[in-house]
Amino acid sequence: MNVPSLEQKLTAELSCKDFSRILIDQPYEYKSIFLHRIQPDQNNARFFPAVIVPDQLAYQIATRRLSKSQLIERLDCQDKVVIGKSCILNCFHKSSFEWKKANINITSIIELAANISVSELIQVPTIYPLDSNSYQLLTGHRRFFAMIYANGIDGAAHFKVYSQKPSLPRTKQFQENASREDLPQYGKLLAFQEAIIELETLSAMRQRTEGKGLTVREMASLLGISMGAFDNYSVLTRYPAVLKAYQNGNSVPFTTIKKIVLTEERRIRKKTGQTLLNVEHKRTINKRIHDTLNNIKSPVTVEKKKRYRLGTLESPELMKFILTENLLALDSGIDWNDLDWEHPKAVNEAFEHVVNYIKEQKIR
């Protein structure tokens, strides 16, 4: 089955509605849905590799009737997180960075599950129907996993259910998550990148049909953020080193990292005298940002000292001649005006030539 491209879907929708309504005209209703009918979005920035298990197997895991090695062999869940009712198990290698990141998510999910068990969620997850009588999770992955932990897959919960897949799903995800302070910075940056791809596609299509693309202000409005926030996200997603740092657990505020990026860009512009940065400039900036964020000191280049050699003189007559006569006035064949005095090798060779000339012509 051929899946229509984003451009094809947008073309169909724009033929019957204005672009400004594309994120507004998304019919939905609130429903109670069994959790086993919902699947996470593995391409979502908030997703972490999880294996959801039935309630009976979850009970066996929680009561330690299965060892971790037996579970990994049975479920093929190495480098994944097993989750079920009252059960969540980190199956990454303990020495890996992914194990530490998964543990942070696990702690957050367990805390949220404790809240869910005694009170309702203020903002329910959003889903949309699939062809197989099931649903795809759009936003609220952490909340969904907390529901699984609290209630098991046979439990039911309330969801915001769209009548169909939203036209711009990544943009919709960013809209609903951007304002939340509890989400990791890396997830926000990755979600922004994915949303921008959708909006740039929409902009290109509008350019063809209406003769004008989306302005930066219109993009910010569609994303549901201020112009200042849009600029922050744009700057921070320009260089892979920034995304890598946040992916590896860096928690420095966006504004601090933005200053580092802009400082490096100004430095390169000043050094090169160019306003537009080319690929090589950006590669250099990315390297410096990486070193700064990882406390790697750039090697200090010590300028080699210039050394001018006078050599060894064999006779007092030669020494006296050199010290008392104007060597530049001699007809030695050296063009002193053309000599590069900043280049020690050239000066040394010229002086050696003059000394030999004096020996041959002036001192017998």
N, C-alpha and C positions, 0 to 999 in steps of 0.2 A: 504493500500500500504506500503510495507516494504522499508524503506529508507536505502540505503547502508551505512555501517559504513565508517569512515574515512580510516580505514585500507583496506577495500575492494576497495574503490575508488583509493587509492594510489597503490594498487596491480595492478589494471587494467592499470593505467598510467605508472607505472614503467616497465611494460611488453613491452612497446613500446618506452620508452625514458629513457635517463640517469637521475639520480636523480638531477644532477646539472642543468638540463633544466626545472625542474618541475615548477619553478616560473617565468621562462623566456618565455617559449612557451605558452603564454596565449593570443590568438588572440583577438583583440578588434577594435572597430571603434567608432567615435564620431557621435552621433545622437541627433536630437531634439525629445524629448519625452514629452507627456502630463503628468503633475504631478499626476493626479488621477490614472495613471497606475502604480505608484511606491509605494511600501510599505516599511516602515522602518524596520530595523532588531532589534527586541525587545531584542535579546540576546547580542547586541553589547554594548561594554563598554561606547560608546558615546551616547547611547539611553537614553532618559528620557520619562516616560510614557505620551504619548500624544494622544489626540483624534482630528483627522483632520476632519474639518467640511466643508460642501459645501459652495460655495460663498454666496448664499442667506441667509443661517443661520448665516454665519460670519457677514454679513451686519446687521442682526437683533441684534446680540450680540454687535457689535461695536457701534450701535446707541442706545444701552441700551433699546431695546424693550423687552428684556428678562432679568429677574433678575437672579442673580447667583444661587439662590436656585431652580428656575424653570429650569435653564440649567442643573444643577446637576441631578435633577429628570428626566429630559427628556433624557439625554445622559448617565446617570450612570457614571459620570466622577469625582466622589469624589476621591481625591488624584491623580489627573491627571492634565495635562495642555491641555486646549482647544486651538486649533490654526487653523486659516483660514486667508482669505484675510483681511489685516489690523486689525486683531483680534488675541489676544493671552491673555488667562485668566488662572491665577494660581488657581486651585481648591483644593490645599492642605489645611489642617488646618493651620491657621495663627500662631499658637503656636508651630508648628512642625519645626524640623530642615530641613525637606524635602522642606517646603515652602520657606525657605531662599535659599536653593540650587537651587530650580526651578527658583526663581527670578533672580539669577545670570545668569542662562542660558537664561532666557527671555530677559534680558537687552542686552546680547551678540547677540541674534538672531535679535532683533529689530535694533541694530546698523549695523549688517551685511546686513539686508534687505534694509536699507537706501542706503548702498553702491551699492547693486545689482541693485537698481532702476535707478541708474545713470551711472553705468559702468558694464562691464562684469567681471565674475569671472576669475581669473588667473588660478586656478586649479578647474576644474569641478568635481562634485561628480561622483563616479563609481557605476555601477549597473550591474546586470546580469539577463537574462530572466528566468521566471518561466513557469510552464506548463500551467497556466491559462491566457496566453496572457498578463501577467503583469510582473513587474520587481521587484527584490529585491535590496534594497540599500545596498551597500557594504561599501563604505567610503563616508564621507561628510554629516553626519546627521545634523549638525548645519547649513551647507549651504543649505541642502534640506528644513529644516524648515524655513529658511530665504526666500527661493524661494516661499514657500507656503504663507508666510506672505505678501510678496511683490506682488505676482501675482495671488494667489488663486489656487485651485486645477484644474481649467479649463485652467490655463496657461500652456505654454510649455517652456522647457529650454534644453540646451545642456548638455549631459552626456557622459561620457566615458563608453561604453557598451561592456562588455566582451561577447564573443560568448556563453559561458557557465559558470557555477559557477566555480570559481578558485579552484584548487586542495587543496590549503591551505588558505582558506578565512581569518582566523584570522591572519595568518602571513602576508598576503597581506594587511590587514587593518593596522597592526602595521607598515609595511614598509612605507605606505603612510602618516602615522600620527606622527611617532616617532620624526621626525625632526622639527615639528611645535612647536613654543614657546608658542602659544596662547592656547594650549590644557591643561586642568587640569591634574595635576600630577597623581591623582587617576585613571583617564581614561587610562593614559599611562601604569601604573603599572598593571592594570587589563588586558589590551590588551597584555602586555608582557607575563603574566601568560598563557593566552589563546593560544598565538602563540607558546610558549614553549611546551605546550601539543601536538600540531600538530607536531612540529619538533622532539620531543622525540618519537612519533609514527613513523615518517619517519626514524629516526635513528635506531629504533628497527628492522624495516623491512629491512633496508640496511645491518644491522648486520647479518640477516638471509640469505640474498641473496649474499652479497659480503664479508661477514666475518669481516666487520668493520662498526662501527657506525659513526655518525657525530661527528667531533671534535668541541670543543668550538669555535674555529676560524671559522669553516664552518657554525655553527649556527649563529654566529654574522654576517657573510657575507650574509646569507639568510635573516636575519632580516634587513639588510641594516644599521647596526650601527657598531661603533668601538668596539674593545676589551674592552676599558675602560668603554664605555657606557654599554656594556653587563655585565661587572662586577658590575657596579652600580645597574642595574636592578635586577641582581641575588641576591645581598645582601639585597636590599630593599624589595624583595618579599619573603624573608625567614620567616618573622614573621608577623602574623595577626595584631599586634598592629600598625605596620607602615601603612598598607593598611587602617586600621580603622581610623587612624589619618588623612590621606589624604582624605578619604571619608567624614570625618566630617569637611572638609574645611581647614585643615592645609596647609599652603603655604610655609613652610620652604624648602629651596633648598635641592635637593637630596643629595648633597655632605655633608651637615650638618647632615642629618639623618643617612647617611652611617657611619659617624664617631661615632655616638652614638651606632649604632649596633655593629660595630667592637670593640669598647671599652668594651661593655658588654660581648662580646664573649671572649675577651682576659682576662677579669677579672675572668670569670668562669673557663677558662682553667688553669689560674694560681692558682686559689683556689683549683681546683680538681686534678691538675696535669695530666689531660687527654687531649689529642689532639682532639679526636673525641667527639663531643657533642651528648649525648643521648637525649631521649624525655624529661626527667625530667629537664635536663640542659636547653633545648630550652624553656620549659615552664617557667622556672625561668627568663631567658633572656627576654622573651616576656613580662612578668609582669613588669620587671624593665624598659623596653623601654616604655611601656604604662604609667608607673608612671612618667617617665622623660618628655615625650611629653605632659602630662596633668598637669605638675607642682605639682605632688603628692609626698610629701616627705616621704621616707620610715621611719617607726618608728625606733628611735634610741634605740638599745638594751643596756641598762645599766647593766654592769656586777655586779652581787651581790657581795658586799664586804664579804671577808672571815672573820669570827669572831671566835676567839679562846677564850674559857672561862676558867678562873682559879677558879671560884667559890668563896664561902665565907668560910673562915677558922675560927674555933671556939676557938682556943687557941693559946697563944704566943709560946708554945713549938712546935706546929705543924708548925707555920709560920717559926720559927727559923730553924727547921729541913729541911724544903723545900728549904730555902735560903742558907743553909750552906752545905748540903750534895749533893752528886752526885746521883741524882735520877735514872739515866740510869744504874748505877752500881748495884742497888738493885735487889734482886732476886724476883721481883714482878710478874713474869710470862708474862711480856710484851716483845715481840720481837721488839725492837726499830729499828732494821735494816729493818724490813719488814713493818713498819708503814708508811702509806701514809701521809706524813707531809703536803701535799697540800690539804688534805681533813679535814676541821675543825671538822666535826662530829667525825671522827675517833680519832683525836688528843684529843678532849675534853673527849671522853669516856676513852681513855688510861690514861689521867691525873686523872680522877675521880677514876679509878681503883687503881692507885698508891697511891692516898691520903687515900683511904680506907685501903690499905695494910699497910701504915705507922701507921695509927690509931690502927690497930689490932696488928702489930708486933713490932713496935718501940716505941710507946708512950702509956703508960698504965695509 
